[in-house]
Amino acid sequence: RERRIWIYLPADYASSGKRYPVLYMHDAQNLFDAAASFAGEWGVDEELDRMKLPMIVVGIDNGGMKRMNEYNPDDHERFGKGEGRAYLEFLVKELKPYIDSKYRTKKQAKYTGIAGSSMGGLISYYAGIWYPKSFGKIGVFSPSFWIAPNLQKLTAECIHPRRHKHQFYYFYAGAKESKTMVSDMEAMITILQKAVPSTQITKRVSPIGEHNEAAWRSELPHFLRFYLRK
């Protein structure tokens, strides 16, 4: 499959000569342009411009009808074959090396993040536990943990202080989402804390947050400040 990639560069990119941290984000149709979105726009470019943040954002279009497959590593009775492993391999072995070769990036994991919402939050979480050498900062917005009942067990098996102790995780959920959204997220955080210091895990719950782009757009400034903190 072919996939459109959106690349946001800071205003001073052409003149500065500096290298920049990079954030990879899923569902790129919804990140920058309302005309391209299927559920509303995050306004990532407007927010980065407003906050004057020195970073590159790489948006990856979702696979349309294949979105549920590409963002889930496991087969599912309703949605079919899971292709999440292949999708993450594409990010780690093809897209990231390409971006690092064509743009002035800071290549190390501590300067590289990945983020998404719903199924995009789920696959971002998988990326964190499977590729700690590639992604040092992970944004998990309203993750669809419900679709991966074995993920708690997988997390316990995969995480290790030696591999994951330098990562930073940002979790967000809205209290007006599904009944288990917040509790599922908190259960995963409890397991993750066995390898990642609690000071490196941020959890935010909005009492009015629903499962939509408007809620995630509202949360975006908090995540961006978290992303660029030293």
Secondary structure, DSSP 8 states (H G I E B T S, - for coil): ----EEEE--TTHHHH---B-EEEES-GGGTS-GGG-SS----HHHHHHHHT---EEEEE---GGGHHHHT-SS-BTTTB---HHHHHHIIIIIIHHHHHHHS-B--SGGGEEEEEETHHHHHHHHHHHH-TTT-SEEEEES--GGG-TTHHHHHHHH--HHHHTT-EEEEEEETTS-TTHHHHHHHHHHHHTTTS-GGGEEEEEETT--SSHHHHHHHHHHHHHHHH--
